[in-house]
């Protein structure tokens, strides 16, 4: 589980440092948008009070604190599930670290700002993406996919294959 802790801590720190730089140093909230490598990469400030794509957004405190509690419960559940799953593959541990670190990064935003600071925007020359996201969102996305893909990985490797010689008898 050490790998999970290290990856979660790294994701959390990278997420929080990037948000600090964008919100406080670049003052993106004031400027609203900065074209970095248009249209491929842009900074577009968005305060997300909901989950992905602004779903479940609401300005009431119930939504804010409900999402804080939900994120903490899911992070705790993932930690317990992975730690009790027996032999874990390094990829499963890494995926858990990505998800937990990202979730905790967004929890801090909700507690401090009342919303998640989203600022990354990627578009194409023929399509402008209206949504922004952050480092934590990327980590949560890949962590969730990784847990689905790698959760049974070590068990599959440890399952003995039937001996062909014994099967013929």
N, C-alpha and C positions, 0 to 999 in steps of 0.2 A: 504493500500500500504506500510505500515511500515514494514510488514513481507518481502515484496519483496526487500526493501532497505537493510534490515539486512542480508538477505540471499545472495543478490548480493555482498554486502561488504565482507561478510565472504568468499565466493567463490573466489572473487578477491584477498583478502589477502592471503588465503591458496595457491592459484595458484602462486602468485608472490613470496611468501616466499619459496615455494618448488623449483621454478625455480632458485631463487638466490642461494639456498643451493646446488643444483645440478650443476649449471653452474659455480658459483664463488667459493664456498667452496670445493666441491668435485672435481672441475675442470674436469668435465666429457667431456668437449670439447677436452681436451688434451688426456685423457685416452680412450675416445670413448665408452667404455663399462665397466660396473661393474656388475658382477653376484651377485644378492642379495639372492634370493631363487631359484636357477636354477632348472628347466627351467621355473618355474611358474612366477617369477618376476625378471626382469633384468632392469638395467638402460642402455639404448642405446641412445646416443646423436644423434639427427637429427634436422637440421634446416629446418623447413618446410616453403617454400615460397608460398605455395598454400593453399588449404583447406584440408579437410580430405583426407588421403592417398596420399597427394601431388598433388591432382587434381588442375588444373589451375596454377601450379607452373610456375614461370618465374622470371628471374633475373632483369627484367626491373622495373623501378620506377612506371610505370602505373599500373602494377599488384599489387605491394605493396600498393600503396595509394588507388587504387580502392577497394582492400579488406578491408582497414581501413574504408573507407567511407561506403561500403556495411555493414560492421559489426555495425557501428554506426547507420546507417539508420534502420537496422533490430532491434537493441536494442531499439531505440526510438519508432519504430512502435509497438513493443511488449509492451512497457511501456504505450503508449497511448491506445492501444487496451484493455489491462487489466484494466487500470484505468477507462475507459469509459464503461466497460461491465456491469455496474450495480453492483449487489451483486456478489462478487467474493468468491469462496471457498478458504479456507486456502491452499489447495493443488494447486489450480491454481496460487495463489500468490507466493507460494514457487517455482513452476515450472518456473514462469517468472523470479524470482530472480536467479535461477540456470542459465538460459539461458543468462540473461543480465550480470551477474557477470563473467561467462565464456567468453563471447564475448569480454567484456572490458579487461579481462586479456590477451587475445590473441592480442587485439589492441595495448596494451602497448608494447608487444614483437615486433610487426611489426614496431612500431614507433622507439623504441630504437635500436633493433638489425637488422631490415630489414627482419626478418623472425620469425616464432614462434618456441620457444624452446620446442621440444618434447623429452621426455626422458624415459617414462614408456614403458616397453615392457613385454607382457605376452605371454608365449608360453606353449606348452604341450610336454611331453616326446617324442611323435611321430611326432610333428609338430612345426617347428620354425617359429614364426610370424615375417615377415620382417618389420612390421610397428611399429613406436613409437607414443605415444600420451602423453598428459599431463592432469593435474587436470582440466583445463578449458575445454578441449575436453569432458571429462566425464560429467561435469556439463551441457554443451551445449546439449549433447546427451540426458541426462535424463530430462533436462528442456523442450526440444522440444517434447519429448514423453509425458511428463506430461501436457503440454499445449493442446496437442491433446486429451488426455484422460480426463482431468478435466475441459476443457473450458466450457462445457455445464452442468457441475455437479450441480451447485446451481440452475440454471434455471429449471432443471428436477425435483429437490426437491420441488420447489415452485409452480409448475404447479398443480392446484387442480385436484384431481381425481374425476371422475363423481360419484355421490352418487348412489349406487345400487338401493335404494328405489325409487329415482326419475326416474331412467332409466326404471323401470318396469311399470310406469304409462302410 
